[in-house]
Amino acid sequence: MNGNQKKAAIVTGASSGIGKAIAEMLVSLGYEVFGFGREFTAEVSFHPVVCDLLDTEELERHIKQIRKQYEIYILINNAGIGYYGLHEELNAAKIKQMVRTNLELPLLLSNLLLRDLKKSKGYLQISSVTALKNSPHGCAYGATKAGLTAFSRSLFDEARKYGVKVTVIHPDMTQTKLYRNADFTAAEDLQASLLPEDVAEAVRTVLAARDGMVIPELTVCPQLHRISKK
């Protein structure tokens, strides 16, 4: 491999919101960033990869192509979807989509890239503050995020002896499209909600840690606890 090549980072859910902010931040740090998403409607500074993340074969093809040209240092499992309301009111399709996007996809990508990350000693997960508390009117969503956090904790213990750093970040209410299927949304007041860039700065903080020091979990919250009804 050419020693002058940039280190590569993979970010899922990079077409908007937190994923896009993280991808742009990683570009500013000098990474060659490949942002995965279903569609990109805005100009970005990274490599947009249009992909159905639930199509495993398509996903693997893109990963193999990136691996041929770059050494992968960072994986950001950010893609997520949420459906809210009483659990009995959800349907099977919505539950399956949350489980596949929020939990199955990170497990699969981690499996595909762990050998790469053992060589480069880089890794990162994005979860939700919902993983840490009860979530009435969002039981299934909370369960997928709790599963992702549990997986991240166990994977760190499994892979830490190889130098792999696993961090799970728990953002609280953030101004993104995550709540498009809910009857509530993040408050516009910046004292009561996070910006995607706030979460990207949390990622920057994690990456700035010295070699040998790991931040396994990081929760990011706004000053005030408040939501807005639609």
C-alpha positions as CSV (number, residue, x, y, z in Angstrom):
1,M,0.0,0.0,0.0
2,N,1.2,3.5,-0.8
3,G,2.2,5.2,2.4
4,N,1.0,8.5,1.1
5,Q,-2.6,7.3,0.8
6,K,-5.1,8.8,3.1
7,K,-6.7,6.8,5.9
8,A,-10.3,5.9,5.0
9,A,-13.4,6.3,7.1
10,I,-16.8,4.8,6.5
11,V,-19.9,6.6,7.8
12,T,-23.4,5.2,7.4
13,G,-26.5,7.4,7.2
14,A,-24.3,10.2,5.8
15,S,-26.8,11.9,3.6
16,S,-28.1,14.2,6.3
17,G,-28.1,15.0,10.0
18,I,-25.6,13.5,12.4
19,G,-24.0,11.2,9.7
20,K,-23.4,14.1,7.3
21,A,-21.9,16.3,10.1
22,I,-19.5,13.5,11.2
23,A,-18.4,12.8,7.6
24,E,-17.7,16.5,7.0
25,M,-15.8,16.7,10.3
26,L,-13.7,13.6,9.4
27,V,-12.8,15.2,6.0
28,S,-11.5,18.2,7.9
29,L,-9.2,15.9,9.9
30,G,-7.7,14.6,6.7
31,Y,-9.6,11.3,6.3
32,E,-10.8,9.9,2.9
33,V,-14.5,9.6,3.9
34,F,-17.0,7.3,2.2
35,G,-20.5,8.3,3.3
36,F,-23.2,5.7,2.7
37,G,-26.9,6.7,2.2
38,R,-29.9,6.1,0.0
39,E,-29.7,9.5,-1.7
40,F,-27.7,12.7,-1.5
41,T,-29.6,15.9,-2.3
42,A,-26.9,18.3,-1.2
43,E,-23.3,18.8,-2.2
44,V,-20.8,17.1,0.1
45,S,-17.1,17.2,0.6
46,F,-16.8,13.4,1.0
47,H,-17.4,10.4,-1.4
48,P,-21.1,9.8,-1.4
49,V,-22.0,6.1,-1.8
50,V,-25.6,5.6,-2.9
51,C,-26.5,2.2,-1.4
52,D,-29.4,0.3,0.1
53,L,-27.8,-0.5,3.4
54,L,-30.2,-3.4,3.9
55,D,-29.0,-5.1,0.7
56,T,-26.1,-7.1,2.1
57,E,-24.6,-8.1,-1.3
58,E,-24.6,-4.5,-2.5
59,L,-23.1,-3.3,0.8
60,E,-20.3,-6.0,0.6
61,R,-19.4,-5.0,-3.0
62,H,-18.9,-1.4,-1.9
63,I,-16.8,-2.3,1.1
64,K,-14.6,-4.6,-1.1
65,Q,-14.1,-1.8,-3.6
66,I,-13.0,0.7,-0.9
67,R,-10.7,-1.9,0.7
68,K,-8.9,-2.4,-2.6
69,Q,-7.8,1.3,-2.6
70,Y,-7.6,2.3,1.0
71,E,-6.8,1.1,4.5
72,I,-9.9,1.5,6.6
73,Y,-9.3,3.2,10.0
74,I,-12.7,4.3,11.2
75,L,-16.2,2.8,11.0
76,I,-19.1,5.0,12.1
77,N,-22.4,3.0,12.4
78,N,-24.7,6.0,12.4
79,A,-27.6,5.0,10.1
80,G,-30.9,4.6,12.1
81,I,-34.6,4.8,11.9
82,G,-37.3,5.2,14.5
83,Y,-41.0,4.5,14.7
84,Y,-42.8,5.7,17.8
85,G,-46.1,5.1,19.5
86,L,-47.7,2.3,21.5
87,H,-46.0,-1.0,20.7
88,E,-49.3,-2.7,19.8
89,E,-49.8,0.0,17.1
90,L,-46.6,-0.8,15.2
91,N,-46.7,-3.3,12.4
92,A,-44.2,-6.1,11.5
93,A,-42.6,-4.2,8.7
94,K,-41.7,-1.2,10.9
95,I,-40.3,-3.5,13.6
96,K,-38.2,-5.4,11.1
97,Q,-36.9,-2.2,9.5
98,M,-35.7,-0.9,12.9
99,V,-34.1,-4.1,13.9
100,R,-32.3,-4.5,10.6
101,T,-31.2,-0.8,10.3
102,N,-30.3,-0.1,13.9
103,L,-28.9,-3.4,15.0
104,E,-28.3,-6.0,12.2
105,L,-26.5,-3.5,10.0
106,P,-23.9,-2.5,12.6
107,L,-23.3,-6.1,13.5
108,L,-22.8,-7.0,9.9
109,L,-20.5,-4.1,9.1
110,S,-18.5,-4.8,12.2
111,N,-18.1,-8.4,11.1
112,L,-17.0,-7.3,7.6
113,L,-14.5,-4.7,8.8
114,L,-13.1,-6.0,12.2
115,R,-10.0,-7.5,10.7
116,D,-9.2,-4.2,8.9
117,L,-9.8,-2.3,12.2
118,K,-7.5,-4.7,14.1
119,K,-4.7,-3.6,11.8
120,S,-5.6,0.1,11.9
121,K,-6.8,0.2,15.5
122,G,-9.9,2.3,14.7
123,Y,-13.6,1.9,15.4
124,L,-16.7,3.9,16.4
125,Q,-20.4,3.3,17.1
126,I,-23.3,5.7,17.3
127,S,-26.3,4.7,19.5
128,S,-28.8,6.8,21.4
129,V,-29.6,8.0,24.9
130,T,-32.7,5.9,24.5
131,A,-30.4,2.9,25.1
132,L,-29.9,3.9,28.7
133,K,-33.4,4.4,29.9
134,N,-37.0,3.1,29.6
135,S,-38.7,4.3,26.4
136,P,-42.5,4.1,26.5
137,H,-43.9,5.0,23.1
138,G,-40.6,3.8,21.6
139,C,-40.1,0.3,23.1
140,A,-38.8,-1.3,19.9
141,Y,-36.6,1.6,18.9
142,G,-35.1,1.7,22.4
143,A,-34.5,-2.1,22.4
144,T,-32.5,-1.9,19.1
145,K,-30.3,0.9,20.6
146,A,-29.9,-1.0,23.8
147,G,-28.8,-4.0,21.8
148,L,-26.3,-1.9,19.9
149,T,-24.8,-0.5,23.1
150,A,-24.6,-4.0,24.6
151,F,-22.9,-5.3,21.5
152,S,-20.4,-2.4,21.6
153,R,-19.5,-3.1,25.2
154,S,-18.9,-6.7,24.5
155,L,-17.0,-6.1,21.3
156,F,-14.6,-3.7,23.1
157,D,-13.8,-6.4,25.7
158,E,-13.3,-8.9,22.9
159,A,-11.1,-6.7,20.6
160,R,-9.3,-4.3,23.0
161,K,-6.2,-6.6,23.2
162,Y,-5.7,-6.0,19.5
163,G,-5.7,-2.2,19.9
164,V,-9.2,-1.7,18.6
165,K,-11.1,1.2,20.2
166,V,-14.8,0.9,20.5
167,T,-16.8,3.9,21.6
168,V,-20.6,4.1,21.7
169,I,-22.0,7.6,21.7
170,H,-25.4,8.3,23.1
171,P,-26.9,11.6,21.7
172,D,-30.0,12.9,23.3
173,M,-32.6,14.9,21.4
174,T,-31.0,16.2,18.2
175,Q,-32.3,18.3,15.4
176,T,-32.4,15.6,12.7
177,K,-35.0,13.7,10.6
178,L,-35.1,10.8,13.0
179,Y,-38.4,12.0,14.4
180,R,-40.2,12.3,11.1
181,N,-42.3,9.3,12.0
182,A,-43.2,10.6,15.5
183,D,-45.8,13.1,16.9
184,F,-42.9,15.0,18.5
185,T,-39.6,16.5,17.5
186,A,-36.6,18.2,19.0
187,A,-37.2,21.7,20.3
188,E,-35.8,24.5,18.2
189,D,-34.3,26.1,21.3
190,L,-30.6,25.2,21.3
191,Q,-30.7,25.0,25.1
192,A,-33.1,22.1,24.7
193,S,-31.7,20.2,21.7
194,L,-28.5,19.3,20.1
195,L,-27.2,20.1,16.6
196,P,-25.7,17.3,14.4
197,E,-22.5,19.3,14.7
198,D,-22.5,18.8,18.5
199,V,-22.4,15.1,18.0
200,A,-19.7,15.4,15.4
201,E,-17.6,17.4,18.0
202,A,-18.1,14.5,20.4
203,V,-16.6,12.2,17.8
204,R,-13.7,14.6,17.4
205,T,-13.1,14.4,21.1
206,V,-13.1,10.6,21.1
207,L,-10.6,10.6,18.2
208,A,-8.3,13.0,19.9
209,A,-7.7,10.7,22.8
210,R,-4.1,9.5,23.1
211,D,-3.2,6.1,22.0
212,G,-3.7,3.8,24.9
213,M,-6.7,5.7,26.3
214,V,-10.3,4.8,25.3
215,I,-13.6,6.4,25.9
216,P,-16.0,3.4,25.8
217,E,-19.2,5.4,26.2
218,L,-20.1,9.1,25.9
219,T,-23.5,10.6,26.4
220,V,-24.2,14.0,24.9
221,C,-27.2,16.1,26.1
222,P,-28.7,19.6,25.8
223,Q,-28.8,21.7,28.8
224,L,-32.6,21.5,29.1
225,H,-34.9,18.5,28.8
226,R,-37.7,19.5,26.5
227,I,-39.4,18.2,23.4
228,S,-41.8,19.9,20.9
229,K,-45.2,18.5,19.8
230,K,-45.9,18.5,16.1
